[in-house]
């Protein structure tokens, strides 16, 4: 089992966390190395709090992704004095993603604790899971999980990834340059 699978197998966000949406990122530094695991439990952040967290929207590192994220946060702060409504935020992010498209590939996930926005420049896929939960077989490991043992009948979960993780679920591909919004585990 990979390091990330081990960590994820012991993690139950619905039972232990108050927020409705969170992101787990498992980037691969190289094809032969193990993934590093980062979790971003932002919860409901007010844009003014986000300004403080991102030091005035200055990238912490030197990647183009960090620069693009800081630009998005800066533009959101200019466009919205407070936490915008779902449709207003979606409209703004759609406009910003279109502006970024001319600068290259930029897939992103952004959430406010109530909704998750996912933009695909190129490749993103999602699957929605709900009751009755079933077994899922990982694509790259001899491992399956029975989600019925880890979720309640009212739970709904959306998973957004670059490439499908399982072989027996109905993964939906994003069309290029598409922004989708997920609320309570479903695309809206």
CORCOR-V260842 format. One record per backbone hydrogen bond with DSSP energy under -1.0 kcal/mol. NH is the residue of the N-H (numbers start at 0). CO is the residue of the C=O. If there is no record, write none. Layout:
nh=NH co=CO
nh=NH co=CO
//
This chain:
nh=5 co=1
nh=6 co=2
nh=7 co=3
nh=8 co=4
nh=9 co=6
nh=10 co=7
nh=15 co=11
nh=16 co=12
nh=19 co=112
nh=24 co=37
nh=32 co=29
nh=35 co=26
nh=37 co=24
nh=39 co=22
nh=41 co=39
nh=44 co=42
nh=49 co=45
nh=50 co=46
nh=51 co=47
nh=52 co=48
nh=53 co=49
nh=54 co=51
nh=55 co=50
nh=57 co=53
nh=66 co=62
nh=67 co=63
nh=68 co=64
nh=69 co=65
nh=70 co=66
nh=71 co=67
nh=72 co=68
nh=73 co=69
nh=74 co=70
nh=75 co=71
nh=76 co=72
nh=77 co=73
nh=78 co=74
nh=79 co=75
nh=88 co=84
nh=89 co=85
nh=90 co=86
nh=91 co=87
nh=92 co=88
nh=93 co=89
nh=94 co=90
nh=95 co=91
nh=96 co=92
nh=97 co=93
nh=98 co=94
nh=99 co=95
nh=100 co=96
nh=102 co=99
nh=103 co=100
nh=107 co=118
nh=109 co=116
nh=111 co=114
nh=115 co=181
nh=116 co=109
nh=117 co=179
nh=118 co=107
nh=119 co=177
nh=124 co=160
nh=125 co=171
nh=126 co=158
nh=128 co=156
nh=135 co=144
nh=137 co=142
nh=138 co=164
nh=142 co=140
nh=144 co=135
nh=146 co=133
nh=148 co=145
nh=149 co=146
nh=154 co=151
nh=156 co=128
nh=158 co=126
nh=160 co=124
nh=166 co=136
nh=170 co=168
nh=171 co=125
nh=173 co=123
nh=176 co=119
nh=177 co=119
nh=179 co=117
nh=181 co=115
nh=182 co=185
nh=185 co=182
nh=187 co=180
//
